[in-house]
Amino acid sequence: MKRIICFALVCIMTVCAFSACTQKTADNIGESFVFTEENYPKMGGSLANLPLGEAITATVLDIDREKASSMIKFEGSTTDNYVALVDGTFDILLAYEMSEEAIAYCKEKGVELEMTAIGADALVFIASLENEVASLSQEQIEKIYMGEIENWSEVGGDDHPIIPYQRNKDSGSQTLFDKLIPLGDKLMDAPEETRIGSMIGLLEAVADYDNSADALGYTVYYYLSNMEGEKLNRSKILAVDGIDPSNESIASGEYPYVNDFYVVIRADAADDSPERVLYNWIISEQGKELARNENYVVK
Protein backbone atom coordinates (compact mmCIF):
# COMPACT_ATOMS: atom_id res chain seq x y z
CA MET A 1 0.00 0.00 0.00
CA LYS A 2 1.18 3.45 -0.82
CA ARG A 3 0.24 6.55 1.11
CA ILE A 4 0.48 9.85 -0.70
CA ILE A 5 1.43 12.68 1.65
CA CYS A 6 0.26 15.32 -0.79
CA PHE A 7 1.10 18.32 1.34
CA ALA A 8 4.74 17.20 1.27
CA LEU A 9 4.67 15.98 -2.34
CA VAL A 10 6.31 12.68 -1.41
CA CYS A 11 5.19 9.05 -1.48
CA ILE A 12 5.61 6.99 1.68
CA MET A 13 5.19 3.24 1.69
CA THR A 14 3.10 2.09 4.64
CA VAL A 15 1.98 -1.25 5.96
CA CYS A 16 -1.65 -2.01 5.22
CA ALA A 17 -3.92 -2.34 8.23
CA PHE A 18 -6.26 -5.09 7.12
CA SER A 19 -9.67 -5.41 8.71
CA ALA A 20 -9.62 -7.74 11.70
CA CYS A 21 -12.93 -9.29 10.72
CA THR A 22 -13.21 -12.44 8.66
CA GLN A 23 -14.22 -11.67 5.07
CA LYS A 24 -16.62 -14.42 4.10
CA THR A 25 -19.01 -13.17 1.43
CA ALA A 26 -19.17 -10.07 -0.74
CA ASP A 27 -22.51 -8.90 0.69
CA ASN A 28 -21.38 -9.42 4.30
CA ILE A 29 -17.77 -8.29 4.20
CA GLY A 30 -17.11 -7.91 7.89
CA GLU A 31 -18.57 -9.71 10.85
CA SER A 32 -21.25 -7.03 11.22
CA PHE A 33 -20.95 -4.72 8.19
CA VAL A 34 -23.42 -5.13 5.33
CA PHE A 35 -23.41 -2.85 2.33
CA THR A 36 -26.67 -1.39 1.07
CA GLU A 37 -27.42 0.94 -1.82
CA GLU A 38 -27.79 3.72 0.76
CA ASN A 39 -24.40 3.31 2.46
CA TYR A 40 -22.39 2.20 -0.58
CA PRO A 41 -19.39 4.54 -1.11
CA LYS A 42 -19.46 7.00 -4.00
CA MET A 43 -17.09 5.34 -6.47
CA GLY A 44 -15.29 6.83 -9.45
CA GLY A 45 -12.12 6.29 -11.37
CA SER A 46 -10.25 5.83 -14.63
CA LEU A 47 -12.30 4.60 -17.58
CA ALA A 48 -10.21 1.43 -18.00
CA ASN A 49 -11.22 0.44 -14.46
CA LEU A 50 -14.96 0.69 -15.16
CA PRO A 51 -15.49 -3.09 -15.62
CA LEU A 52 -13.81 -3.71 -12.27
CA GLY A 53 -15.93 -1.04 -10.60
CA GLU A 54 -19.08 -2.59 -12.04
CA ALA A 55 -18.05 -6.08 -10.91
CA ILE A 56 -17.22 -4.93 -7.36
CA THR A 57 -20.45 -2.97 -7.00
CA ALA A 58 -22.62 -5.74 -8.45
CA THR A 59 -20.99 -8.39 -6.26
CA VAL A 60 -21.00 -6.44 -3.02
CA LEU A 61 -24.62 -5.28 -3.40
CA ASP A 62 -25.89 -8.42 -5.16
CA ILE A 63 -27.34 -6.42 -8.05
CA ASP A 64 -27.00 -6.72 -11.83
CA ARG A 65 -24.21 -5.04 -13.78
CA GLU A 66 -26.49 -2.52 -15.44
CA LYS A 67 -27.73 -1.18 -12.12
CA ALA A 68 -24.21 -1.29 -10.69
CA SER A 69 -22.97 0.80 -13.60
CA SER A 70 -25.60 3.46 -12.90
CA MET A 71 -24.36 3.83 -9.32
CA ILE A 72 -20.73 4.62 -10.14
CA LYS A 73 -19.04 7.25 -12.30
CA PHE A 74 -15.98 6.46 -14.41
CA GLU A 75 -15.59 9.44 -16.74
CA GLY A 76 -13.52 12.58 -17.09
CA SER A 77 -9.76 12.67 -16.73
CA THR A 78 -7.87 10.74 -14.09
CA THR A 79 -6.88 14.08 -12.56
CA ASP A 80 -10.55 15.09 -12.36
CA ASN A 81 -11.25 11.92 -10.40
CA TYR A 82 -8.50 12.56 -7.86
CA VAL A 83 -9.78 16.13 -7.43
CA ALA A 84 -13.27 14.74 -6.83
CA LEU A 85 -11.92 12.38 -4.15
CA VAL A 86 -10.13 15.24 -2.40
CA ASP A 87 -13.28 17.39 -2.55
CA GLY A 88 -15.56 14.63 -1.26
CA THR A 89 -17.53 14.05 -4.47
CA PHE A 90 -16.11 10.52 -4.45
CA ASP A 91 -15.32 8.30 -1.46
CA ILE A 92 -13.18 5.73 -3.27
CA LEU A 93 -11.35 5.50 -6.60
CA LEU A 94 -10.12 2.76 -8.90
CA ALA A 95 -7.58 4.77 -10.82
CA TYR A 96 -4.27 5.02 -12.58
CA GLU A 97 -1.23 7.04 -11.54
CA MET A 98 -1.68 10.50 -10.04
CA SER A 99 -0.63 13.35 -12.30
CA GLU A 100 1.50 16.24 -11.11
CA GLU A 101 -1.64 18.38 -11.23
CA ALA A 102 -3.49 15.99 -8.91
CA ILE A 103 -0.58 15.88 -6.46
CA ALA A 104 -0.43 19.67 -6.48
CA TYR A 105 -4.16 19.86 -5.74
CA CYS A 106 -3.74 17.54 -2.75
CA LYS A 107 -0.97 19.78 -1.50
CA GLU A 108 -3.11 22.87 -1.93
CA LYS A 109 -5.99 21.32 0.03
CA GLY A 110 -3.76 19.65 2.65
CA VAL A 111 -5.30 16.24 1.99
CA GLU A 112 -3.54 12.89 2.38
CA LEU A 113 -4.58 9.92 0.23
CA GLU A 114 -4.06 6.23 0.88
CA MET A 115 -3.65 3.90 -2.07
CA THR A 116 -2.80 0.29 -2.78
CA ALA A 117 -1.72 -1.14 -6.13
CA ILE A 118 -4.29 -3.76 -7.11
CA GLY A 119 -3.19 -4.53 -10.65
CA ALA A 120 -0.91 -3.70 -13.54
CA ASP A 121 -1.56 -2.39 -17.02
CA ALA A 122 0.61 -1.27 -19.90
CA LEU A 123 1.07 1.76 -22.10
CA VAL A 124 0.70 0.48 -25.65
CA PHE A 125 1.30 2.08 -29.03
CA ILE A 126 -1.15 1.71 -31.88
CA ALA A 127 -0.98 2.21 -35.62
CA SER A 128 -3.20 1.59 -38.62
CA LEU A 129 -3.57 -1.89 -40.08
CA GLU A 130 -2.39 -0.32 -43.34
CA ASN A 131 0.97 0.43 -41.72
CA GLU A 132 3.47 -2.41 -42.28
CA VAL A 133 5.52 -1.55 -39.18
CA ALA A 134 4.90 -4.19 -36.49
CA SER A 135 7.37 -3.18 -33.78
CA LEU A 136 9.20 -0.11 -32.54
CA SER A 137 12.14 0.04 -30.18
CA GLN A 138 12.05 2.17 -27.05
CA GLU A 139 14.71 4.38 -28.62
CA GLN A 140 12.63 4.85 -31.77
CA ILE A 141 9.55 5.79 -29.73
CA GLU A 142 11.54 8.35 -27.79
CA LYS A 143 12.97 9.87 -30.96
CA ILE A 144 9.55 10.00 -32.63
CA TYR A 145 8.08 11.93 -29.71
CA MET A 146 11.15 14.17 -29.55
CA GLY A 147 10.64 15.02 -33.22
CA GLU A 148 13.92 13.43 -34.32
CA ILE A 149 12.27 10.62 -36.33
CA GLU A 150 9.59 12.04 -38.61
CA ASN A 151 9.02 9.45 -41.33
CA TRP A 152 7.86 5.83 -41.18
CA SER A 153 10.63 4.89 -43.64
CA GLU A 154 13.13 5.56 -40.83
CA VAL A 155 11.64 2.69 -38.79
CA GLY A 156 11.04 0.18 -41.59
CA GLY A 157 7.79 1.50 -43.03
CA ASP A 158 6.67 3.34 -46.14
CA ASP A 159 7.82 6.84 -47.05
CA HIS A 160 5.09 8.71 -45.18
CA PRO A 161 5.30 11.30 -42.43
CA ILE A 162 4.58 10.03 -38.90
CA ILE A 163 1.66 11.77 -37.22
CA PRO A 164 2.35 11.20 -33.49
CA TYR A 165 -0.80 11.83 -31.47
CA GLN A 166 -0.64 12.77 -27.79
CA ARG A 167 -3.22 12.86 -25.00
CA ASN A 168 -4.29 15.82 -22.89
CA LYS A 169 -1.93 16.51 -19.99
CA ASP A 170 -4.33 15.53 -17.18
CA SER A 171 -5.26 12.15 -18.66
CA GLY A 172 -4.17 8.89 -17.08
CA SER A 173 -2.51 7.64 -20.26
CA GLN A 174 -0.51 10.86 -20.64
CA THR A 175 0.60 10.59 -17.01
CA LEU A 176 1.77 7.04 -17.77
CA PHE A 177 3.58 8.22 -20.90
CA ASP A 178 5.38 10.96 -18.96
CA LYS A 179 6.38 8.50 -16.22
CA LEU A 180 7.45 5.60 -18.43
CA ILE A 181 8.98 7.70 -21.20
CA PRO A 182 10.30 10.68 -19.24
CA LEU A 183 11.24 13.04 -22.05
CA GLY A 184 10.54 16.17 -20.04
CA ASP A 185 11.24 19.30 -22.08
CA LYS A 186 12.39 17.13 -24.99
CA LEU A 187 8.79 15.99 -25.66
CA MET A 188 7.69 17.65 -28.87
CA ASP A 189 4.98 20.28 -28.62
CA ALA A 190 1.98 18.61 -30.26
CA PRO A 191 -0.19 20.73 -32.55
CA GLU A 192 -3.71 21.16 -31.22
CA GLU A 193 -5.16 18.84 -33.85
CA THR A 194 -2.94 15.97 -32.69
CA ARG A 195 -3.62 16.36 -28.96
CA ILE A 196 -6.67 14.24 -28.19
CA GLY A 197 -8.95 14.75 -25.19
CA SER A 198 -10.25 11.19 -24.77
CA MET A 199 -9.06 7.62 -25.19
CA ILE A 200 -11.83 6.81 -27.65
CA GLY A 201 -10.95 9.93 -29.61
CA LEU A 202 -7.36 8.81 -29.96
CA LEU A 203 -8.39 5.34 -31.11
CA GLU A 204 -10.70 6.87 -33.70
CA ALA A 205 -7.92 9.16 -34.90
CA VAL A 206 -5.66 6.18 -35.55
CA ALA A 207 -8.36 3.89 -36.97
CA ASP A 208 -10.74 6.15 -38.84
CA TYR A 209 -9.62 9.70 -39.58
CA ASP A 210 -7.98 11.02 -42.75
CA ASN A 211 -4.30 10.08 -42.99
CA SER A 212 -4.86 7.47 -40.27
CA ALA A 213 -2.38 5.18 -42.02
CA ASP A 214 0.34 7.61 -40.95
CA ALA A 215 -0.83 7.96 -37.35
CA LEU A 216 0.81 6.73 -34.17
CA GLY A 217 -0.99 6.85 -30.82
CA TYR A 218 -0.98 5.34 -27.37
CA THR A 219 -3.45 4.15 -24.78
CA VAL A 220 -3.64 1.57 -21.98
CA TYR A 221 -3.75 -2.11 -22.89
CA TYR A 222 -6.79 -3.17 -20.87
CA TYR A 223 -9.00 -0.44 -22.30
CA LEU A 224 -8.16 -1.25 -25.90
CA SER A 225 -8.12 -5.04 -25.69
CA ASN A 226 -11.08 -5.55 -23.34
CA MET A 227 -13.33 -2.52 -23.84
CA GLU A 228 -12.72 -1.33 -27.40
CA GLY A 229 -11.74 -4.52 -29.18
CA GLU A 230 -13.77 -3.50 -32.23
CA LYS A 231 -11.22 -0.75 -32.90
CA LEU A 232 -8.57 -3.45 -33.32
CA ASN A 233 -10.37 -4.46 -36.51
CA ARG A 234 -9.01 -1.24 -38.03
CA SER A 235 -5.82 -0.69 -36.03
CA LYS A 236 -3.12 -2.76 -34.36
CA ILE A 237 -1.02 -2.77 -31.23
CA LEU A 238 2.69 -2.48 -31.94
CA ALA A 239 5.28 -4.61 -30.19
CA VAL A 240 8.01 -2.75 -28.31
CA ASP A 241 11.54 -4.12 -28.69
CA GLY A 242 9.87 -7.10 -30.36
CA ILE A 243 7.70 -7.89 -27.30
CA ASP A 244 3.93 -7.91 -27.71
CA PRO A 245 1.88 -6.65 -24.77
CA SER A 246 -0.29 -9.34 -23.20
CA ASN A 247 -1.50 -10.28 -19.74
CA GLU A 248 1.49 -12.61 -19.51
CA SER A 249 4.15 -10.12 -20.62
CA ILE A 250 2.61 -7.42 -18.42
CA ALA A 251 2.55 -9.71 -15.37
CA SER A 252 6.16 -10.80 -15.93
CA GLY A 253 7.39 -7.29 -16.65
CA GLU A 254 8.86 -8.47 -19.95
CA TYR A 255 6.89 -5.81 -21.82
CA PRO A 256 8.76 -2.59 -21.02
CA TYR A 257 5.97 -0.06 -20.40
CA VAL A 258 4.13 -1.46 -17.38
CA ASN A 259 2.65 0.43 -14.45
CA ASP A 260 0.24 -0.17 -11.56
CA PHE A 261 -3.31 1.00 -11.01
CA TYR A 262 -4.77 1.58 -7.56
CA VAL A 263 -7.67 1.62 -5.18
CA VAL A 264 -7.60 4.97 -3.38
CA ILE A 265 -9.35 6.55 -0.39
CA ARG A 266 -8.67 9.54 1.81
CA ALA A 267 -6.22 8.59 4.54
CA ASP A 268 -8.52 10.03 7.21
CA ALA A 269 -11.34 7.58 6.37
CA ALA A 270 -12.50 5.97 9.61
CA ASP A 271 -11.79 2.27 10.16
CA ASP A 272 -15.50 1.47 10.20
CA SER A 273 -16.46 3.76 7.30
CA PRO A 274 -18.00 2.10 4.21
CA GLU A 275 -15.12 3.25 1.99
CA ARG A 276 -12.49 1.81 4.36
CA VAL A 277 -14.34 -1.52 4.61
CA LEU A 278 -14.71 -1.68 0.83
CA TYR A 279 -11.05 -0.69 0.33
CA ASN A 280 -9.94 -3.55 2.59
CA TRP A 281 -12.14 -6.01 0.73
CA ILE A 282 -10.87 -4.93 -2.70
CA ILE A 283 -7.26 -5.61 -1.66
CA SER A 284 -8.21 -8.94 -0.08
CA GLU A 285 -7.82 -12.27 -1.87
CA GLN A 286 -11.55 -12.26 -2.61
CA GLY A 287 -11.28 -8.86 -4.26
CA LYS A 288 -8.22 -9.93 -6.25
CA GLU A 289 -10.02 -13.01 -7.53
CA LEU A 290 -12.86 -10.81 -8.76
CA ALA A 291 -10.35 -8.63 -10.64
CA ARG A 292 -8.81 -11.73 -12.23
CA ASN A 293 -12.25 -12.79 -13.42
CA GLU A 294 -12.52 -9.42 -15.18
CA ASN A 295 -9.25 -10.21 -17.02
CA TYR A 296 -7.11 -7.68 -15.15
CA VAL A 297 -3.47 -8.44 -14.33
CA VAL A 298 -3.61 -8.65 -10.54
CA LYS A 299 -0.77 -7.75 -8.16
C-alpha positions as CSV (number, residue, x, y, z in Angstrom):
1,M,0.0,0.0,0.0
2,K,1.2,3.5,-0.8
3,R,0.2,6.5,1.1
4,I,0.5,9.9,-0.7
5,I,1.4,12.7,1.6
6,C,0.3,15.3,-0.8
7,F,1.1,18.3,1.3
8,A,4.7,17.2,1.3
9,L,4.7,16.0,-2.3
10,V,6.3,12.7,-1.4
11,C,5.2,9.0,-1.5
12,I,5.6,7.0,1.7
13,M,5.2,3.2,1.7
14,T,3.1,2.1,4.6
15,V,2.0,-1.2,6.0
16,C,-1.7,-2.0,5.2
17,A,-3.9,-2.3,8.2
18,F,-6.3,-5.1,7.1
19,S,-9.7,-5.4,8.7
20,A,-9.6,-7.7,11.7
21,C,-12.9,-9.3,10.7
22,T,-13.2,-12.4,8.7
23,Q,-14.2,-11.7,5.1
24,K,-16.6,-14.4,4.1
25,T,-19.0,-13.2,1.4
26,A,-19.2,-10.1,-0.7
27,D,-22.5,-8.9,0.7
28,N,-21.4,-9.4,4.3
29,I,-17.8,-8.3,4.2
30,G,-17.1,-7.9,7.9
31,E,-18.6,-9.7,10.9
32,S,-21.2,-7.0,11.2
33,F,-21.0,-4.7,8.2
34,V,-23.4,-5.1,5.3
35,F,-23.4,-2.8,2.3
36,T,-26.7,-1.4,1.1
37,E,-27.4,0.9,-1.8
38,E,-27.8,3.7,0.8
39,N,-24.4,3.3,2.5
40,Y,-22.4,2.2,-0.6
41,P,-19.4,4.5,-1.1
42,K,-19.5,7.0,-4.0
43,M,-17.1,5.3,-6.5
44,G,-15.3,6.8,-9.4
45,G,-12.1,6.3,-11.4
46,S,-10.3,5.8,-14.6
47,L,-12.3,4.6,-17.6
48,A,-10.2,1.4,-18.0
49,N,-11.2,0.4,-14.5
50,L,-15.0,0.7,-15.2
51,P,-15.5,-3.1,-15.6
52,L,-13.8,-3.7,-12.3
53,G,-15.9,-1.0,-10.6
54,E,-19.1,-2.6,-12.0
55,A,-18.0,-6.1,-10.9
56,I,-17.2,-4.9,-7.4
57,T,-20.4,-3.0,-7.0
58,A,-22.6,-5.7,-8.5
59,T,-21.0,-8.4,-6.3
60,V,-21.0,-6.4,-3.0
61,L,-24.6,-5.3,-3.4
62,D,-25.9,-8.4,-5.2
63,I,-27.3,-6.4,-8.1
64,D,-27.0,-6.7,-11.8
65,R,-24.2,-5.0,-13.8
66,E,-26.5,-2.5,-15.4
67,K,-27.7,-1.2,-12.1
68,A,-24.2,-1.3,-10.7
69,S,-23.0,0.8,-13.6
70,S,-25.6,3.5,-12.9
71,M,-24.4,3.8,-9.3
72,I,-20.7,4.6,-10.1
73,K,-19.0,7.2,-12.3
74,F,-16.0,6.5,-14.4
75,E,-15.6,9.4,-16.7
76,G,-13.5,12.6,-17.1
77,S,-9.8,12.7,-16.7
78,T,-7.9,10.7,-14.1
79,T,-6.9,14.1,-12.6
80,D,-10.6,15.1,-12.4
81,N,-11.3,11.9,-10.4
82,Y,-8.5,12.6,-7.9
83,V,-9.8,16.1,-7.4
84,A,-13.3,14.7,-6.8
85,L,-11.9,12.4,-4.1
86,V,-10.1,15.2,-2.4
87,D,-13.3,17.4,-2.6
88,G,-15.6,14.6,-1.3
89,T,-17.5,14.1,-4.5
90,F,-16.1,10.5,-4.4
91,D,-15.3,8.3,-1.5
92,I,-13.2,5.7,-3.3
93,L,-11.4,5.5,-6.6
94,L,-10.1,2.8,-8.9
95,A,-7.6,4.8,-10.8
96,Y,-4.3,5.0,-12.6
97,E,-1.2,7.0,-11.5
98,M,-1.7,10.5,-10.0
99,S,-0.6,13.3,-12.3
100,E,1.5,16.2,-11.1
101,E,-1.6,18.4,-11.2
102,A,-3.5,16.0,-8.9
103,I,-0.6,15.9,-6.5
104,A,-0.4,19.7,-6.5
105,Y,-4.2,19.9,-5.7
106,C,-3.7,17.5,-2.8
107,K,-1.0,19.8,-1.5
108,E,-3.1,22.9,-1.9
109,K,-6.0,21.3,0.0
110,G,-3.8,19.7,2.6
111,V,-5.3,16.2,2.0
112,E,-3.5,12.9,2.4
113,L,-4.6,9.9,0.2
114,E,-4.1,6.2,0.9
115,M,-3.6,3.9,-2.1
116,T,-2.8,0.3,-2.8
117,A,-1.7,-1.1,-6.1
118,I,-4.3,-3.8,-7.1
119,G,-3.2,-4.5,-10.6
120,A,-0.9,-3.7,-13.5
121,D,-1.6,-2.4,-17.0
122,A,0.6,-1.3,-19.9
123,L,1.1,1.8,-22.1
124,V,0.7,0.5,-25.6
125,F,1.3,2.1,-29.0
126,I,-1.2,1.7,-31.9
127,A,-1.0,2.2,-35.6
128,S,-3.2,1.6,-38.6
129,L,-3.6,-1.9,-40.1
130,E,-2.4,-0.3,-43.3
131,N,1.0,0.4,-41.7
132,E,3.5,-2.4,-42.3
133,V,5.5,-1.6,-39.2
134,A,4.9,-4.2,-36.5
135,S,7.4,-3.2,-33.8
136,L,9.2,-0.1,-32.5
137,S,12.1,0.0,-30.2
138,Q,12.1,2.2,-27.1
139,E,14.7,4.4,-28.6
140,Q,12.6,4.9,-31.8
141,I,9.5,5.8,-29.7
142,E,11.5,8.3,-27.8
143,K,13.0,9.9,-31.0
144,I,9.6,10.0,-32.6
145,Y,8.1,11.9,-29.7
146,M,11.2,14.2,-29.6
147,G,10.6,15.0,-33.2
148,E,13.9,13.4,-34.3
149,I,12.3,10.6,-36.3
150,E,9.6,12.0,-38.6
151,N,9.0,9.5,-41.3
152,W,7.9,5.8,-41.2
153,S,10.6,4.9,-43.6
154,E,13.1,5.6,-40.8
155,V,11.6,2.7,-38.8
156,G,11.0,0.2,-41.6
157,G,7.8,1.5,-43.0
158,D,6.7,3.3,-46.1
159,D,7.8,6.8,-47.1
160,H,5.1,8.7,-45.2
161,P,5.3,11.3,-42.4
162,I,4.6,10.0,-38.9
163,I,1.7,11.8,-37.2
164,P,2.3,11.2,-33.5
165,Y,-0.8,11.8,-31.5
166,Q,-0.6,12.8,-27.8
167,R,-3.2,12.9,-25.0
168,N,-4.3,15.8,-22.9
169,K,-1.9,16.5,-20.0
170,D,-4.3,15.5,-17.2
171,S,-5.3,12.1,-18.7
172,G,-4.2,8.9,-17.1
173,S,-2.5,7.6,-20.3
174,Q,-0.5,10.9,-20.6
175,T,0.6,10.6,-17.0
176,L,1.8,7.0,-17.8
177,F,3.6,8.2,-20.9
178,D,5.4,11.0,-19.0
179,K,6.4,8.5,-16.2
180,L,7.5,5.6,-18.4
181,I,9.0,7.7,-21.2
182,P,10.3,10.7,-19.2
183,L,11.2,13.0,-22.0
184,G,10.5,16.2,-20.0
185,D,11.2,19.3,-22.1
186,K,12.4,17.1,-25.0
187,L,8.8,16.0,-25.7
188,M,7.7,17.7,-28.9
189,D,5.0,20.3,-28.6
190,A,2.0,18.6,-30.3
191,P,-0.2,20.7,-32.6
192,E,-3.7,21.2,-31.2
193,E,-5.2,18.8,-33.9
194,T,-2.9,16.0,-32.7
195,R,-3.6,16.4,-29.0
196,I,-6.7,14.2,-28.2
197,G,-8.9,14.7,-25.2
198,S,-10.3,11.2,-24.8
199,M,-9.1,7.6,-25.2
200,I,-11.8,6.8,-27.7
201,G,-10.9,9.9,-29.6
202,L,-7.4,8.8,-30.0
203,L,-8.4,5.3,-31.1
204,E,-10.7,6.9,-33.7
205,A,-7.9,9.2,-34.9
206,V,-5.7,6.2,-35.6
207,A,-8.4,3.9,-37.0
208,D,-10.7,6.2,-38.8
209,Y,-9.6,9.7,-39.6
210,D,-8.0,11.0,-42.8
211,N,-4.3,10.1,-43.0
212,S,-4.9,7.5,-40.3
213,A,-2.4,5.2,-42.0
214,D,0.3,7.6,-41.0
215,A,-0.8,8.0,-37.3
216,L,0.8,6.7,-34.2
217,G,-1.0,6.9,-30.8
218,Y,-1.0,5.3,-27.4
219,T,-3.4,4.1,-24.8
220,V,-3.6,1.6,-22.0
221,Y,-3.7,-2.1,-22.9
222,Y,-6.8,-3.2,-20.9
223,Y,-9.0,-0.4,-22.3
224,L,-8.2,-1.3,-25.9
225,S,-8.1,-5.0,-25.7
226,N,-11.1,-5.5,-23.3
227,M,-13.3,-2.5,-23.8
228,E,-12.7,-1.3,-27.4
229,G,-11.7,-4.5,-29.2
230,E,-13.8,-3.5,-32.2
231,K,-11.2,-0.7,-32.9
232,L,-8.6,-3.4,-33.3
233,N,-10.4,-4.5,-36.5
234,R,-9.0,-1.2,-38.0
235,S,-5.8,-0.7,-36.0
236,K,-3.1,-2.8,-34.4
237,I,-1.0,-2.8,-31.2
238,L,2.7,-2.5,-31.9
239,A,5.3,-4.6,-30.2
240,V,8.0,-2.7,-28.3
241,D,11.5,-4.1,-28.7
242,G,9.9,-7.1,-30.4
243,I,7.7,-7.9,-27.3
244,D,3.9,-7.9,-27.7
245,P,1.9,-6.6,-24.8
246,S,-0.3,-9.3,-23.2
247,N,-1.5,-10.3,-19.7
248,E,1.5,-12.6,-19.5
249,S,4.2,-10.1,-20.6
250,I,2.6,-7.4,-18.4
251,A,2.6,-9.7,-15.4
252,S,6.2,-10.8,-15.9
253,G,7.4,-7.3,-16.7
254,E,8.9,-8.5,-19.9
255,Y,6.9,-5.8,-21.8
256,P,8.8,-2.6,-21.0
257,Y,6.0,-0.1,-20.4
258,V,4.1,-1.5,-17.4
259,N,2.6,0.4,-14.4
260,D,0.2,-0.2,-11.6
261,F,-3.3,1.0,-11.0
262,Y,-4.8,1.6,-7.6
263,V,-7.7,1.6,-5.2
264,V,-7.6,5.0,-3.4
265,I,-9.4,6.6,-0.4
266,R,-8.7,9.5,1.8
267,A,-6.2,8.6,4.5
268,D,-8.5,10.0,7.2
269,A,-11.3,7.6,6.4
270,A,-12.5,6.0,9.6
271,D,-11.8,2.3,10.2
272,D,-15.5,1.5,10.2
273,S,-16.5,3.8,7.3
274,P,-18.0,2.1,4.2
275,E,-15.1,3.3,2.0
276,R,-12.5,1.8,4.4
277,V,-14.3,-1.5,4.6
278,L,-14.7,-1.7,0.8
279,Y,-11.1,-0.7,0.3
280,N,-9.9,-3.6,2.6
281,W,-12.1,-6.0,0.7
282,I,-10.9,-4.9,-2.7
283,I,-7.3,-5.6,-1.7
284,S,-8.2,-8.9,-0.1
285,E,-7.8,-12.3,-1.9
286,Q,-11.5,-12.3,-2.6
287,G,-11.3,-8.9,-4.3
288,K,-8.2,-9.9,-6.2
289,E,-10.0,-13.0,-7.5
290,L,-12.9,-10.8,-8.8
291,A,-10.4,-8.6,-10.6
292,R,-8.8,-11.7,-12.2
293,N,-12.3,-12.8,-13.4
294,E,-12.5,-9.4,-15.2
295,N,-9.2,-10.2,-17.0
296,Y,-7.1,-7.7,-15.1
297,V,-3.5,-8.4,-14.3
298,V,-3.6,-8.6,-10.5
299,K,-0.8,-7.7,-8.2
